[in-house]
Amino acid sequence: MRALISVSDKTMVTEFASSLKKMGWELIATGGTLKTLRDAGLDVMDIQDVTGFPEICDGRVKTLHPKVHGGLLARRDNDSHLAQIAENDIRPIDLVCVNLYPFEKTVAKKDVSMEEAVENIDIGGPSMLRSAAKNYRDVTVVCDPSDYNMIIKEITAYGNTTPETRLKLSVKAYTHTALYDSHIAEFMRRAAGLPEKLFLSFDLLQSLRYGENPHQNAAFYKNDAKSPFSVAYAKQLGGKELSYNNIQDANAALAICREFTAPFCVALKHMNPCGAGIGENILEAWIRAYEADKVSIYGGIVALNRPLTAEIAKQMKPIFLEIVMAPSYEPEALEILSSKKNLRLLEVDMTDDDKKCKSFVSVTGGLLVQDADLECLEISPEMCVTKRKPTETELKDLNFGWKIVKHVKSNAIVVAKNGATAGVGAGQMNRVGSAEIALNEAKEKGLLNGLALASDGFLPFGDTVELAASYGVTAIVQPGGSIRDEESIKAADEKGITMLFTGMRHFKH
């Protein structure tokens, strides 16, 4: 039995090759793999001794040879194939162990050159994988070091891998080369300015019990680029398995956390914040978020951007929550919350890397792709369009409200005071309706003066301004841009409200 080994990732390759050698396999290797195995004391044949041809073109050509691919592709149950390879002095190769040049890792580097990218496009490796995978009935193809132990166990037990295993490994190899080629195509298409094809790659993270409703099947996939503020890459420390709706809500909560560098906490239900707060410390932020809406938090999700303390855990424990998320947990806090068996506890990387990313939304028969909305302007006095200018306190609440309203379903209105949400109006068919909901929430809490109001879209009429004034709003931030902007400005001036235009809207459908 013969094995050809040629790997870029040399994890466990010496141990794998040693095990094959002990079972009497003849080993063939190339370049760096040959050196690694010989340095480990293994008797390994150089690929040049098999092909009778030297590596040329800086190693670009070494395995693209009939004595390699004939040995891989010849069917052992076909007498004609066997006769032809015998006539040409070609011996069968029974196992190929190959992993490819690190193209994806190379192009992920900042300012990678086209020359460096191209030199990391593997040609021989994918060719060998595809040849071996095509002939899976006779050849074992290996592209993942995590399969080494399983393969050695089967060969030890049966003298070779089983047909079932060879088929699975073949599928894995074709998937590997398909993904590899898609990464190359995606990079080259971007470089050439050709956007008409989009290649996406996601790995199954877990099958879900059901989707939004029990009659819908669902699964959770992750991409292969680890991201901060990601549920897909979060570490679950306790509680039940996440559901489809849990994942959606958790993702929405983390997107809001991403907006804040100061200690911040948000409580969320049905992908909309029901309470949010900032503070001098995380305890103060939690208290403000909780007190912003003690009713809606029931059955909700809480996310904090600082380590969760034992004091906060004690206050959370009596509340029915679905998920708690934080960058870390004090040991006592984890012990307290872990006593609630069903409460899902997630540890999430909240180190923002400022990388641009895309968002994807499926529609029937298609996919919408856009840049993720990661921008959020700092509200400053220069944005003021009214006679009265904002106070420092109003500016702080306008900034807070603006970062929150960005994540509320449009039409969206957020009313804020003292670093916390006073009211949230989401998803109404007209903006006045959302404003009424948010302002009534504030009124029910007894908050009637010095309120700041944020709107995700422009206010085309003076009616929302007049309504806001009647509830004690003294400052408004909105994108502006309506042909009727003057009407809103005039209404604000008449009511003594300061109004600021950002020039940037944040619709969220």
C-alpha positions as CSV (number, residue, x, y, z in Angstrom):
1,M,0.0,0.0,0.0
2,R,1.3,3.5,-0.9
3,A,0.5,6.9,0.5
4,L,1.3,10.3,-1.0
5,I,1.6,13.0,1.6
6,S,2.0,16.7,0.7
7,V,0.7,19.2,3.3
8,S,0.9,22.9,4.1
9,D,-0.6,22.4,7.6
10,K,1.8,19.9,9.2
11,T,-0.3,19.4,12.3
12,M,0.1,15.7,13.4
13,V,1.4,14.7,10.0
14,T,4.5,13.1,11.5
15,E,2.4,10.9,13.8
16,F,0.1,10.0,11.0
17,A,2.9,9.1,8.6
18,S,4.7,7.1,11.4
19,S,1.5,5.0,12.0
20,L,1.2,4.2,8.3
21,K,4.8,3.3,8.1
22,K,4.5,0.9,11.1
23,M,1.7,-0.9,9.3
24,G,3.9,-1.4,6.3
25,W,2.8,1.4,4.0
26,E,5.3,2.9,1.5
27,L,5.4,6.7,1.9
28,I,5.9,9.4,-0.8
29,A,6.2,13.1,0.0
30,T,7.0,16.4,-1.6
31,G,9.1,19.5,-0.6
32,G,8.7,20.7,2.9
33,T,6.6,17.6,3.9
34,L,9.5,15.3,2.7
35,K,12.0,17.2,4.9
36,T,9.7,17.2,7.9
37,L,9.2,13.4,7.7
38,R,12.8,12.6,7.0
39,D,13.9,14.8,9.9
40,A,11.6,12.7,12.1
41,G,13.6,9.6,11.0
42,L,11.1,8.2,8.6
43,D,12.0,6.4,5.4
44,V,10.2,8.4,2.7
45,M,10.4,8.4,-1.1
46,D,10.9,11.7,-2.9
47,I,8.1,12.5,-5.4
48,Q,10.9,13.0,-8.0
49,D,11.9,9.4,-7.6
50,V,8.3,8.4,-8.5
51,T,7.8,10.7,-11.5
52,G,11.4,10.7,-12.8
53,F,11.0,14.4,-13.2
54,P,12.4,17.3,-11.1
55,E,10.3,20.0,-9.4
56,I,10.3,23.0,-11.7
57,C,9.1,26.6,-11.8
58,D,9.8,27.2,-8.1
59,G,7.8,24.1,-7.1
60,R,4.7,25.1,-9.2
61,V,5.1,21.8,-11.1
62,K,5.9,18.7,-9.1
63,T,2.8,16.4,-8.8
64,L,1.1,17.2,-12.2
65,H,2.4,14.0,-13.7
66,P,0.8,10.8,-15.2
67,K,2.7,8.6,-12.6
68,V,0.9,10.5,-9.9
69,H,-2.6,10.8,-11.4
70,G,-2.5,7.5,-13.2
71,G,-1.7,5.9,-9.8
72,L,-4.7,7.7,-8.3
73,L,-7.3,7.4,-11.1
74,A,-6.8,3.9,-12.3
75,R,-9.7,1.7,-11.2
76,R,-8.6,-1.5,-9.5
77,D,-11.6,-3.4,-10.8
78,N,-10.8,-2.5,-14.4
79,D,-8.4,-4.8,-16.1
80,S,-7.8,-2.4,-18.9
81,H,-6.8,0.4,-16.5
82,L,-4.5,-1.9,-14.6
83,A,-2.8,-3.1,-17.8
84,Q,-2.3,0.4,-19.0
85,I,-0.6,1.7,-15.8
86,A,1.5,-1.5,-15.8
87,E,2.7,-0.9,-19.3
88,N,3.7,2.7,-18.3
89,D,5.5,1.6,-15.1
90,I,2.9,3.4,-12.9
91,R,2.1,2.0,-9.5
92,P,-1.2,2.6,-7.7
93,I,-1.4,5.1,-4.9
94,D,-3.9,4.1,-2.2
95,L,-4.0,7.1,0.0
96,V,-3.5,10.8,-0.6
97,C,-3.0,13.2,2.3
98,V,-3.1,16.8,1.1
99,N,-4.0,20.2,2.5
100,L,-3.7,23.3,0.4
101,Y,-1.6,26.5,0.3
102,P,-3.1,28.9,2.8
103,F,-4.8,31.2,0.2
104,E,-7.6,32.4,2.5
105,K,-5.3,33.3,5.3
106,T,-2.9,35.0,2.9
107,V,-5.6,37.3,1.4
108,A,-7.0,38.1,4.8
109,K,-3.8,40.0,5.6
110,K,-3.9,43.8,5.4
111,D,-2.6,45.2,2.1
112,V,-1.8,41.8,0.6
113,S,-0.3,42.1,-2.9
114,M,-1.8,40.4,-6.0
115,E,1.6,38.7,-6.5
116,E,1.6,37.2,-3.0
117,A,-2.1,36.1,-3.4
118,V,-1.5,34.4,-6.7
119,E,1.6,32.5,-5.4
120,N,-0.6,31.0,-2.7
121,I,-3.0,29.5,-5.2
122,D,-2.5,25.8,-5.1
123,I,-2.7,23.9,-8.4
124,G,-1.3,20.4,-7.7
125,G,-3.0,20.0,-4.4
126,P,-6.6,20.4,-5.6
127,S,-5.8,18.2,-8.6
128,M,-4.6,15.3,-6.4
129,L,-7.6,15.7,-4.1
130,R,-10.1,15.7,-6.9
131,S,-8.4,12.7,-8.6
132,A,-8.3,10.7,-5.4
133,A,-11.9,11.7,-4.5
134,K,-13.2,10.6,-7.9
135,N,-11.6,7.2,-7.3
136,Y,-12.9,6.9,-3.8
137,R,-13.8,3.2,-4.3
138,D,-10.1,2.5,-4.2
139,V,-8.4,5.5,-2.8
140,T,-8.5,7.2,0.6
141,V,-8.4,11.0,0.3
142,V,-7.4,13.0,3.4
143,C,-7.6,16.8,3.6
144,D,-8.2,17.4,7.3
145,P,-5.8,16.5,10.2
146,S,-8.8,15.9,12.4
147,D,-9.5,12.7,10.4
148,Y,-6.0,11.2,10.9
149,N,-6.8,9.2,14.1
150,M,-10.0,7.8,12.7
151,I,-8.2,6.6,9.5
152,I,-5.4,5.0,11.4
153,K,-8.0,3.1,13.6
154,E,-9.8,1.8,10.6
155,I,-6.6,0.7,8.8
156,T,-5.4,-1.0,12.0
157,A,-8.7,-2.8,12.4
158,Y,-9.5,-3.7,8.8
159,G,-6.3,-3.3,6.8
160,N,-7.8,-0.3,5.0
161,T,-10.4,2.3,5.4
162,T,-14.0,1.2,4.9
163,P,-15.9,2.0,1.7
164,E,-18.3,4.1,3.7
165,T,-15.5,6.2,5.1
166,R,-13.9,6.6,1.7
167,L,-17.1,8.0,0.3
168,K,-17.5,10.5,3.2
169,L,-13.8,11.6,2.8
170,S,-14.4,12.0,-0.9
171,V,-17.3,14.4,-0.3
172,K,-15.2,16.2,2.2
173,A,-12.4,16.7,-0.3
174,Y,-14.7,18.0,-3.0
175,T,-16.3,20.4,-0.5
176,H,-12.8,21.5,0.5
177,T,-11.7,22.2,-3.1
178,A,-15.0,23.9,-3.9
179,L,-14.6,26.3,-1.0
180,Y,-11.0,26.8,-1.8
181,D,-11.8,27.8,-5.4
182,S,-14.7,30.0,-4.3
183,H,-12.3,32.0,-2.1
184,I,-9.9,32.4,-5.0
185,A,-12.8,33.4,-7.3
186,E,-14.2,35.9,-4.8
187,F,-10.8,37.6,-4.3
188,M,-10.0,37.7,-8.0
189,R,-13.4,39.0,-8.9
190,R,-13.1,41.8,-6.4
191,A,-9.7,42.7,-7.7
192,A,-11.1,42.8,-11.3
193,G,-14.2,44.7,-10.3
194,L,-16.6,41.9,-11.3
195,P,-19.5,41.7,-8.8
196,E,-21.9,39.6,-10.8
197,K,-21.2,36.4,-8.8
198,L,-21.3,36.0,-5.1
199,F,-19.8,33.0,-3.3
200,L,-20.8,32.3,0.3
201,S,-19.4,29.6,2.6
202,F,-21.0,28.6,6.0
203,D,-20.4,25.6,8.3
204,L,-23.2,23.9,10.2
205,L,-22.9,25.0,13.8
206,Q,-26.0,23.2,15.1
207,S,-29.4,21.9,14.0
208,L,-32.2,23.7,15.8
209,R,-35.3,22.2,17.3
210,Y,-37.4,24.4,15.0
211,G,-37.4,27.8,13.4
212,E,-39.6,30.8,14.2
213,N,-42.5,28.4,14.7
214,P,-42.6,24.7,15.7
215,H,-43.7,23.6,12.2
216,Q,-40.5,25.1,10.6
217,N,-37.2,23.2,10.3
218,A,-34.1,25.3,11.0
219,A,-30.3,25.2,11.4
220,F,-27.6,27.6,12.5
221,Y,-24.5,28.1,10.3
222,K,-21.4,30.1,10.9
223,N,-19.0,31.6,8.5
224,D,-15.3,30.8,8.6
225,A,-14.2,34.3,9.6
226,K,-14.4,34.8,13.4
227,S,-16.2,38.0,14.3
228,P,-16.6,40.0,17.5
229,F,-20.1,40.6,18.9
230,S,-21.1,37.3,17.3
231,V,-23.6,34.7,18.6
232,A,-22.0,32.2,16.2
233,Y,-18.7,32.5,18.0
234,A,-20.0,32.9,21.5
235,K,-19.2,30.4,24.3
236,Q,-22.3,29.1,26.0
237,L,-21.6,28.6,29.7
238,G,-24.9,27.3,30.8
239,G,-28.6,26.9,30.1
240,K,-30.7,25.3,27.4
241,E,-29.8,25.1,23.7
242,L,-30.4,28.3,21.8
243,S,-33.5,28.5,19.7
244,Y,-33.9,30.3,16.3
245,N,-35.6,33.2,17.9
246,N,-33.0,33.3,20.7
247,I,-30.3,33.7,18.1
248,Q,-32.1,36.4,16.3
249,D,-32.7,38.4,19.5
250,A,-29.2,37.8,20.8
251,N,-27.7,39.1,17.5
252,A,-29.8,42.3,17.7
253,A,-28.8,42.9,21.3
254,L,-25.1,42.5,20.5
255,A,-25.4,44.9,17.6
256,I,-26.6,47.6,20.1
257,C,-23.8,46.8,22.5
258,R,-21.4,47.4,19.7
259,E,-22.4,51.1,19.6
260,F,-21.1,51.9,23.1
261,T,-17.6,52.1,24.7
262,A,-18.9,53.4,28.1
263,P,-20.5,50.8,30.5
264,F,-23.7,49.8,28.8
265,C,-26.6,47.4,29.3
266,V,-29.6,46.6,27.0
267,A,-32.7,44.5,27.6
268,L,-34.3,43.3,24.4
269,K,-37.5,41.6,23.3
270,H,-38.5,40.5,19.7
271,M,-35.4,42.2,18.3
272,N,-36.2,45.7,19.7
273,P,-34.7,47.2,22.9
274,C,-37.2,47.6,25.7
275,G,-34.7,49.2,28.1
276,A,-31.2,50.4,27.8
277,G,-28.8,52.5,29.9
278,I,-25.2,53.7,30.2
279,G,-23.5,54.5,33.5
280,E,-20.3,55.3,35.3
281,N,-20.1,51.6,35.9
282,I,-21.8,48.5,34.7
283,L,-24.1,48.2,37.8
284,E,-25.4,51.7,37.1
285,A,-26.0,50.8,33.4
286,W,-27.8,47.6,34.4
287,I,-30.1,49.4,36.9
288,R,-31.0,52.1,34.3
289,A,-31.8,49.5,31.7
290,Y,-33.9,47.4,34.1
291,E,-35.8,50.4,35.5
292,A,-36.5,51.7,32.0
293,D,-39.0,48.9,31.5
294,K,-39.5,46.4,34.3
295,V,-42.4,44.7,32.5
296,S,-41.1,44.1,29.0
297,I,-37.9,42.6,30.2
298,Y,-39.8,39.5,31.4
299,G,-38.7,36.7,29.1
300,G,-36.2,38.9,27.4
301,I,-32.5,39.0,26.7
302,V,-29.9,41.1,28.5
303,A,-26.5,42.1,27.1
304,L,-23.8,44.0,29.0
305,N,-20.5,45.2,27.6
306,R,-18.5,44.8,30.8
307,P,-17.8,41.7,33.0
308,L,-21.0,40.7,34.8
309,T,-20.6,41.1,38.5
310,A,-22.0,39.1,41.4
311,E,-24.1,42.1,42.5
312,I,-25.8,42.3,39.1
313,A,-26.3,38.5,39.1
314,K,-28.1,38.7,42.4
315,Q,-30.5,41.3,41.0
316,M,-31.0,39.4,37.8
317,K,-31.7,36.0,39.5
318,P,-35.4,36.7,40.4
319,I,-36.2,37.9,36.9
320,F,-37.3,35.4,34.1
321,L,-34.7,35.9,31.4
322,E,-34.0,33.8,28.3
323,I,-30.4,34.8,27.7
324,V,-27.7,36.8,29.5
325,M,-24.6,37.9,27.5
326,A,-21.3,39.5,28.7
327,P,-17.7,39.5,27.7
328,S,-17.0,37.6,31.0
329,Y,-18.5,36.7,34.3
330,E,-17.2,36.9,37.9
331,P,-17.0,33.4,39.3
332,E,-19.7,34.1,41.9
333,A,-21.9,35.7,39.3
334,L,-21.6,32.6,37.1
335,E,-22.4,30.4,40.1
336,I,-25.5,32.5,40.9
337,L,-26.9,32.5,37.4
338,S,-26.0,28.9,36.6
339,S,-28.4,27.8,39.4
340,K,-31.2,28.8,36.9
341,K,-31.0,25.6,34.7
342,N,-32.8,27.1,31.7
343,L,-31.0,30.5,31.6
344,R,-28.7,30.6,28.7
345,L,-25.4,32.3,29.6
346,L,-23.1,33.4,26.7
347,E,-19.6,34.7,26.9
348,V,-19.1,37.0,23.9
349,D,-16.0,38.6,22.4
350,M,-16.8,42.3,22.5
351,T,-13.4,43.6,21.2
352,D,-14.5,45.6,18.2
353,D,-12.1,45.3,15.3
354,D,-13.8,48.0,13.1
355,K,-13.8,45.6,10.1
356,K,-16.4,46.3,7.5
357,C,-18.7,43.4,6.9
358,K,-21.8,42.6,4.8
359,S,-25.3,41.8,5.9
360,F,-27.5,39.3,4.0
361,V,-31.3,39.1,3.9
362,S,-33.0,36.3,2.0
363,V,-36.0,37.1,-0.2
364,T,-38.0,34.6,-2.3
365,G,-35.7,33.6,-5.1
366,G,-32.9,35.9,-4.2
367,L,-30.6,37.5,-1.7
368,L,-30.1,41.1,-0.6
369,V,-26.6,42.1,0.3
370,Q,-25.4,45.4,1.8
371,D,-22.7,46.9,3.9
372,A,-23.6,46.3,7.6
373,D,-24.7,49.6,9.2
374,L,-21.7,50.1,11.5
375,E,-21.5,53.9,11.2
376,C,-23.1,56.2,13.7
377,L,-22.3,59.9,13.8
378,E,-21.5,61.6,17.1
379,I,-24.1,64.2,17.7
380,S,-22.5,67.7,18.0
381,P,-23.7,71.3,18.4
382,E,-22.8,72.0,14.8
383,M,-25.7,69.9,13.7
384,C,-28.2,72.2,15.3
385,V,-30.8,73.8,12.9
386,T,-32.9,75.7,15.4
387,K,-32.5,79.0,17.3
388,R,-32.0,77.3,20.7
389,K,-28.8,75.3,21.0
390,P,-28.5,72.0,23.0
391,T,-27.2,71.9,26.5
392,E,-24.5,69.4,27.5
393,T,-27.1,67.2,29.2
394,E,-29.3,67.2,26.1
395,L,-26.3,66.4,23.9
396,K,-25.5,63.3,26.0
397,D,-29.1,62.1,25.8
398,L,-29.4,62.8,22.1
399,N,-26.2,60.8,21.4
400,F,-27.5,58.0,23.6
401,G,-31.0,58.0,21.9
402,W,-29.4,58.2,18.4
403,K,-27.3,55.1,19.0
404,I,-30.4,53.2,20.3
405,V,-32.9,54.3,17.6
406,K,-30.6,53.0,14.9
407,H,-31.4,49.5,16.1
408,V,-35.2,49.8,16.5
409,K,-37.5,48.6,13.8
410,S,-38.6,51.5,11.6
411,N,-40.6,53.6,11.9
412,A,-38.6,54.2,15.1
413,I,-38.7,56.7,17.9
414,V,-36.7,56.6,21.1
415,V,-37.1,58.9,24.0
416,A,-34.2,59.2,26.4
417,K,-33.3,60.9,29.7
418,N,-30.3,60.7,32.0
419,G,-28.6,58.0,30.0
420,A,-31.5,55.6,29.8
421,T,-34.4,54.9,27.5
422,A,-37.6,56.5,28.7
423,G,-39.8,55.1,25.9
424,V,-39.4,53.1,22.6
425,G,-41.8,53.2,19.7
426,A,-41.1,50.6,17.0
427,G,-42.4,49.4,13.7
428,Q,-45.5,51.6,13.3
429,M,-46.8,52.5,9.8
430,N,-46.5,56.2,10.6
431,R,-43.9,58.1,12.6
432,V,-46.5,59.8,14.8
433,G,-47.8,56.4,15.9
434,S,-44.3,55.4,17.0
435,A,-43.8,58.7,18.8
436,E,-47.1,58.3,20.7
437,I,-46.0,54.9,21.9
438,A,-42.6,56.1,23.1
439,L,-43.9,59.3,24.7
440,N,-46.7,57.5,26.5
441,E,-44.2,55.1,28.0
442,A,-42.2,58.1,29.3
443,K,-45.4,59.7,30.7
444,E,-46.3,56.5,32.5
445,K,-42.9,56.6,34.2
446,G,-43.6,60.2,35.3
447,L,-40.9,61.5,32.9
448,L,-42.5,64.7,31.6
449,N,-39.7,67.3,31.2
450,G,-36.2,67.5,29.7
451,L,-36.7,64.5,27.4
452,A,-34.6,63.9,24.3
453,L,-36.2,62.3,21.2
454,A,-34.4,60.5,18.4
455,S,-36.0,59.5,15.1
456,D,-34.5,57.1,12.7
457,G,-35.9,58.9,9.7
458,F,-36.8,62.6,9.0
459,L,-39.9,64.3,10.4
460,P,-41.7,65.5,7.3
461,F,-44.3,67.5,9.2
462,G,-44.5,69.6,12.3
463,D,-47.0,67.2,14.0
464,T,-44.4,64.9,15.6
465,V,-42.6,68.0,17.0
466,E,-45.8,69.4,18.4
467,L,-46.7,66.1,20.0
468,A,-43.2,65.8,21.4
469,A,-43.4,69.3,22.9
470,S,-46.7,68.4,24.7
471,Y,-44.9,65.5,26.5
472,G,-41.9,67.6,27.7
473,V,-39.4,66.9,24.9
474,T,-36.8,69.7,24.8
475,A,-34.3,68.2,22.2
476,I,-34.8,66.2,19.0
477,V,-32.3,64.5,16.7
478,Q,-33.3,63.3,13.3
479,P,-31.6,62.9,9.9
480,G,-33.3,65.8,8.1
481,G,-33.6,65.8,4.3
482,S,-37.3,66.3,3.9
483,I,-38.6,68.9,1.5
484,R,-40.7,70.0,4.5
485,D,-37.8,70.3,6.9
486,E,-38.6,74.0,7.4
487,E,-42.0,73.0,8.8
488,S,-40.4,70.9,11.5
489,I,-37.7,73.5,12.3
490,K,-40.4,76.2,12.6
491,A,-42.5,74.0,15.0
492,A,-39.4,73.4,17.1
493,D,-38.6,77.1,17.3
494,E,-42.1,77.9,18.3
495,K,-42.0,75.3,21.1
496,G,-38.4,76.2,22.3
497,I,-37.1,72.8,21.2
498,T,-33.5,72.4,20.0
499,M,-33.3,70.2,16.9
500,L,-30.3,68.7,15.3
501,F,-30.0,67.2,11.8
502,T,-27.4,64.3,11.3
503,G,-27.7,64.0,7.5
504,M,-27.6,60.2,8.0
505,R,-30.6,58.0,8.5
506,H,-30.8,54.5,10.0
507,F,-33.8,52.7,8.7
508,K,-34.1,49.1,10.0
509,H,-36.7,47.0,8.2
